[in-house]
Amino acid sequence: RMEKTAETLAKSLQNGSPKVAAEALRALEALVEGLDYLGQKGEKFSKFVVEAVYRHMLMDEIDRKVKERAISCIAHFLTVLGDVSPSNHGDTESNASANNIVRAIWDRLQNEVLR
């Protein structure tokens, strides 16, 4: 059930509504420990979620609350699960490696400080 919930929440980021996206990101952040508990079984869904959140975090035109939630969510994923990005597991098409994620978080945080 947790895997299906994580997948549904990650897909709901494409909804277009900032309120829905912000709440989906909050819920995904809360599911991190559950995905960690699932171990290898949850790894497949963790990679899917990280990729979806990473793409969302990189958007330029995005609601401020959604951007904050995306940064918080992906940082929490890295903290709890480590590098579960698809690129760390043989998927060379993915840009969501831990280094790229940390660099993107740093860039986003610097932009916020400058405003």
N, C-alpha and C positions, 0 to 999 in steps of 0.2 A: 504493500500500500504506500509506503513512504516513497518508493521509487516513482510510482505513478503520480503522486502528489508533487514531487520535485519536477518531474517532466511537465506536468500541467502548468505549474507556476512559471517555469521557464518559458513555455510557449505563450503564456498570457502577457509577457513583456512586449509582444508584438501587437497587442490590443490597440495601442495608440492613445489610450486614456492615461494621462499622467497619474491620476489617483490610483487606477488599477495597477499600473507599473510599480508605483512606490510601495503599495501594499504587498504586491507579489515579491518584491525584493526584500521587504521586511520578513515575510514568511520564509523565503528561501534562506535568509541568514539564520533563522531559528532552526531550520532543518539540518544545518551543517553537522551538528553533533550526531544526529541520527544517521546521516550518511557515513560518518566516520565509524559508527558502531557496526554498520553493515559490512565494513571492510571491503574486500574485493568485489562483493556483490554491488555495493553502492558506488564503486569507482566509476563504472560506466555512466551512471547518472550524474556523478560529480563532474566529470569531464564535460558532459552536455550542458550542465548548468553554468559552469565556469565560462565556457565559450559564449553562451547566450548573454550572461551578465557583462562579460568583457566587451562584446560588441555594443551593448547598450551604453556602457560607460564611455566609450569612445565617441559617441554621437556629439556633434557640436551643438545642434539645436535641440536642447533637452531641458525640461523643467528642472529648476534648482533642487527641489526636494527629491526628484528621481535621481539626479546626479549624485546627491549626497548619499542616498540609499544604495546606489550601485557601488560607489567607492567603499562604503562600509561593508556591504555584502561580500564583495570580492576580497577585501582585506581579511575579513573573517574566514573565508574559505582558505586563503593562503595560510593563515595562522593555525587553523585547526587541522587541515588536511595536507598541507604542504603543496608541492607542485603536482596537481592532478590534471594539468592542462593536457589537451590532446597532443600537442607537439612534444610533450615529454614522454609520450607513449607510442611513438612511431608515426603519428599523423603530421607529416611535414607541411600540410596545407594550412595548419592552424598557426596563428600569431599569438595565441594566448599562453605563452610560456611565462614562467614566474618572473623572469627578468623584464619581459615586455609589460607585464601587469604592474610590477613595482614602478617601472619607468612611467607608465601612464598615470598611476596614482600620484606620483611625485609631480608630474606636469599639471594634473588637475588641481592639486592642492596649491601649487605655486600660483596658478591663475586666480584661484580664490583669494589668496593673500594680497595679490596685486590690485584687486578690485576695490 
